[in-house]
Amino acid sequence: MKNLDKNSKIMVLVGIILVVFLVFMLISAKNPGNKGYSVIYLSTGEVYLGKISNFPRMTMKDGYILQIVKDATDPSKSSFQLNPLKEAVWSPTKLFLNRDQVLFYGPINKDSKVAQGLAGLVK
């Protein structure tokens, strides 16, 4: 690098950074860090479960919506129901989430009741 002028050195450095970034992106796309399910709670009160990807845009695949179902015989009792989004009328393959509407999200504990319910649904 002794014979290169200052602009050439900057261009080489930018090129190296770009190559490292592209390699990182390819590895991330092939091996997403979170292969499990996460819960996503939106400001609208909707709760989704799915596999989240944060790059380049927040998306969710293999999604379910968590709904509260009132007991018909006793309105004071309720239970939860997981409904797959692929069975919805609009049948999305993935959802693009607006980060401004996401209040919180995080991985689902393997021992939780939701994880047990998902295990019965996911084959």
N, C-alpha and C positions, 0 to 999 in steps of 0.2 A: 504494500500500500504506500510505499515511500514515493513512488512516481505519480501517484494520483493527486489531482488538485482537490481543493476543499469540496467543491460541488460534486465531484465524482465519488468522494468518500461518503458524502451524505446520501447519494443515490444508491450506493452499495448497501449502506446501513438500512435504508428504507426498504430495499429489495429483500434483505435478509429478514427483517421484521415481518414483511408481508408474507413471505414463504412460511415462516414459523406460525403466523396467524392462520394461514390456510390449512396447514397440516393439523393444527389444533382443532379447527372447525370440522375437518373431515373425520377426525377421530371422535369428536363429540357427537357428530351426526350418526356415526355407526354404533357407538357405545354410549347411549345416554346414561348419565349418572343415576337417575332415578328410574329404575325399571319397574318399581312397585307402584301401587296406587296411592294417590294423595287426595285429601279433602280440599275443596275450594269453596269458600264462603263468600258470596257476593253481597253487595250493599242492598240488593233487592230482596234479600232474605232467602234466596235459592241456595241450596247446598248441592254441589256436584262432587262426584268421585270419579277419578280417572287418572290416566298417565299424563303427567305434565311435561312439557318441553318449554324452556324459556328463551330459546334462541331460534331464529331472529325475532320471533314474536311469541308471546305466551299462548300456547295451544294445549288442548286436552284431547287425547285419543281414548278409545275404549271407555267412553263415559257413561255414567249412571247419574240419575237425579235422585236425591234422597227426599222422600215426601213423608209427611206426617199424615197418618190415616186415623180418623176418629172411629171408635168402636160404635157400631150401629145400635147396640143394645144399651151401652152405657157411655153417654157423651163425655163423661169426665175422664174416660180412659182413651188412650191413643197408642198407636204403635208406629213403627217406621217401616217404610217400603222402599226398596231399591228398584227403580225402573230403568232399563237400558235405553240410552238415547237412540240406539240403532232401531228400536221399535217405535220411536216417535213418528208422527205423521210426516215430519220433514226429514227424518232419518239421516242425521249428519254423520259423516265419517270422522270428523274432528270439529272442535269448537275453537274459534279464535276469541280469546278472552281480552277484554279491555282492562288493563292493569288498574285504571282509576276506579273500577267497580269492584275489584277484588279486595275484600277486607283482610282476609288472611288465607293462607294455604299451608299445608304441610303433609308429611308422609303419614300414612295410616299405620298404627301399631299392629303387628301381626297377630296379637292376641285379642284384639278388640272384637266386639260383636259385629261391627261393620265388616271387618276383614273376614270373619267367619261367614257372614252373609255373602260376601263377594266370592269366597271360595266355592260356595254352592252354586253360584251363577256362572262363574268363569270356568270354562273347560279347556 
